Amino acid sequence: MSLSSCLRAFVVNSLLCCAAGAHAQAWFQFAVIGDAPYFAFEEAQVAATLEALGRERVAFVIHVGDIKGGGTPCSDETFAARLALLDGSPVPLVLVPGDNEWTDCHRTAAGAYDPLERLSRLREVFFAGEESLGRRRIPLERQPGRPENARWRHEGVLFVTFNVPGSENNARMPDERDARMADNFRWLDAAAGQAGRPDVRALVVVAHAEPALHRGPGARDPYASFRTALARHAGRLAKPVLLVHGDDHRYAFDRPLRDPRTGQRVDSVQRVSPYGSPSMAPAIVNVTAAARPAFEARSGLPP
């Protein structure tokens, strides 16, 4: 073989090795939006954001709840309008219920509805099928009897959603809260069991509420049991865990979870939350497809 042929072979083989290494570290990305639209002008903003995310080629979008403002009526007409908006997403969209669309519907400004009746209606409108919303859809597995809780897998990462709303986790209806959280913990236990399998690389946990991550001891704390369960499962998994939530209306990407039993930070758990109304912007999460993936996040679309 001539010297030039050897050089060509070396270059080709080097490029193939680089390509193989790049493939092993390939990225997929998903987007998180939430707490919007609250006002009429934000409906067009949400639609434009979803179209832009389609051009970003995200795998899917997660809406972390509060699909309307607290003073907007929890009417069938409002639900129909929000369904048309979110179902128009060019990429699959998975919705998590927030407090504004059911637990707070008892408020006069929201129409003085029965929250449980509105939750039942939400299930009929948004959570009836075995797939996501959007012009393109992905299959979902729903919890029997609580279809707003869903799970799916993408590139070896398990995603699981929970009905854990803001406004103190519906503390004004303790019987409802306790029954719902019991279902949530069963769903989390099942997800953690799946996440422990060798072919699952990481777990993503999604809920609406910011689960009192910085609340001090002794304070009223309706989310302590959820944090405790998340910390316990994360410790047993020894795999990356990402908590995705809304409710704060501000962007965050950090590691704030502390085990309520020990006070120690749970380093394997990161969290991301997007900006909500009136400064709505998506959070874009990148995930490596390596054996032990890493989560990276940024706020907003590229300029």
LINSUL-V649018 format. One record per run of one state. SS is the DSSP state (~ for helix, > for strand, _ for the rest). FROM is the first residue (numbers start at 0). LEN is the number of residues. Records with the same first field share a line. If there is no record, write none. Layout:
BEGIN
SS=FROM-LEN + FROM-LEN
END
This chain:
BEGIN
_=0-2 + 24-2 + 33-6 + 55-5 + 63-12 + 87-5 + 95-3 + 101-6 + 110-4 + 126-4 + 131-1 + 133-5 + 139-1 + 143-2 + 154-2 + 161-4 + 170-3 + 195-6 + 206-17 + 237-2 + 244-7 + 254-3 + 258-6 + 265-3 + 273-1 + 275-5 + 281-1 + 288-6 + 299-4
~=2-22 + 39-16 + 75-12 + 98-3 + 107-3 + 114-12 + 165-5 + 173-22 + 223-14
>=26-7 + 60-3 + 92-3 + 130-1 + 132-1 + 138-1 + 140-3 + 145-9 + 156-5 + 201-5 + 239-5 + 251-3 + 257-1 + 264-1 + 268-5 + 274-1 + 280-1 + 282-6 + 294-5
END
